[in-house]
Structures are given as structure tokens and as C-alpha cells.
Amino acid sequence: MNIEATKNKNTLWINLILIAIVIGLAILPLVIVKDAEFGGADGQAEEAIGEINADYEPWFSSFFEPASGEIESLLFALQAAIGAGIVGYGLGYMKGQSKK
């Protein structure tokens, strides 16, 4: 067995282990914490502001309100995916330029 094949085999195992860890980190909180409500920080901030000052009026309102929470989550996930794609492309481009 040559060195390149050994390196590819080791890389494959490392990648599989990392994927398993990521999947575990995503599923573990859902299994451990039963009947939990995973809400966003902005809802909690709104409640805290209401407790501190009941007369508080927001300075501005959203110009676009999604029809449901699912659509809002979809748009947030899409935004995160686009951002991750841009960052990944940039890092890959810089890595490619450094190898030239």
C-alpha cells in the first residue's frame, strides 16, 4: 500500500468521525432536553424590556413580516447558508491562490 492511499484512508476516517460529531451535537440537545421550547433571543429580549419598562415603544418596525414562523426560519436558514457559501468560497479561493 502506498503512502497516498494510506493518507486518503486516514482522511476518510477523520472526515467520518467529524461528521458523526456534528450530527451528535445537532441531535443530542433534542434528545436530552425533553419538552423544551427552543426560542430565539429576540423574543426573550422583548419580554425583558417589557418587564423593565412597560411603557417602552420601539423606535421602528419591520418593513417585511413573514407570514409564519416557519417562513421566518426558512429565510434565516437561507441567509445563513448563503453566508456560509460565501465564506467557504472565499476561504477556498484564498487556499487555491496560496498553492499557486
C-alpha positions in Angstrom: 0.0 0.0 0.0 1.5 3.3 -1.0 1.6 6.5 1.1 -1.1 8.3 -0.9 -3.6 5.5 -0.3 -2.9 5.5 3.4 -3.3 9.3 3.6 -6.7 9.1 1.7 -7.9 6.3 4.1 -6.9 8.3 7.2 -8.6 11.5 5.8 -11.8 9.5 5.1 -11.9 8.2 8.7 -11.2 11.7 10.1 -14.0 13.1 8.0 -16.4 10.4 9.0 -15.6 11.0 12.7 -16.1 14.8 12.3 -19.5 14.2 10.5 -20.6 11.9 13.3 -19.6 14.5 15.9 -21.5 17.3 14.1 -24.6 15.1 13.8 -24.3 14.2 17.5 -24.1 17.8 18.5 -27.2 18.6 16.5 -29.3 15.7 17.8 -28.1 15.5 21.4 -29.9 18.6 22.8 -33.1 17.4 21.2 -32.8 14.1 23.0 -31.6 15.3 26.4 -33.9 18.2 26.9 -37.5 16.9 26.7 -40.4 19.3 26.1 -38.1 22.3 25.7 -39.0 25.3 23.7 -36.0 26.4 21.6 -36.8 30.1 21.1 -34.8 33.0 19.8 -33.1 35.6 21.8 -35.1 38.5 20.3 -38.3 37.2 21.9 -36.6 36.9 25.3 -35.2 40.4 24.8 -38.7 41.8 24.1 -40.0 40.2 27.3 -37.1 41.6 29.4 -37.6 45.1 28.0 -41.3 44.8 28.8 -40.5 43.8 32.4 -38.1 46.7 32.8 -40.2 49.4 31.2 -43.8 48.6 30.4 -44.2 52.0 28.5 -41.4 51.3 26.1 -42.2 52.0 22.4 -40.0 50.6 19.7 -38.2 53.2 17.5 -39.2 51.5 14.3 -41.0 48.4 13.0 -40.0 45.8 10.4 -40.8 46.6 6.8 -41.4 42.9 6.0 -43.2 40.5 8.2 -43.1 36.8 7.1 -46.5 35.1 7.0 -45.5 32.4 9.6 -42.7 31.4 11.9 -41.7 28.6 9.5 -41.2 31.0 6.7 -39.1 33.2 9.0 -37.0 30.2 10.0 -36.6 29.3 6.3 -35.4 32.8 5.4 -33.0 32.8 8.3 -31.6 29.4 7.3 -31.3 30.5 3.7 -29.4 33.6 4.8 -27.1 31.5 6.9 -26.5 29.1 4.0 -25.7 31.9 1.6 -23.3 33.5 4.1 -21.6 30.1 4.7 -21.3 29.6 1.0 -19.6 33.0 0.5 -17.2 32.4 3.4 -16.4 28.9 2.2 -15.8 30.1 -1.4 -13.6 32.9 -0.1 -11.5 30.5 2.0 -11.2 28.0 -0.8 -10.2 30.7 -3.2 -7.5 32.0 -0.9 -6.3 28.4 -0.3 -6.1 27.9 -4.0 -4.2 31.1 -4.6 -1.7 30.2 -1.9 -0.9 26.9 -3.6 -0.1 28.6 -7.0 
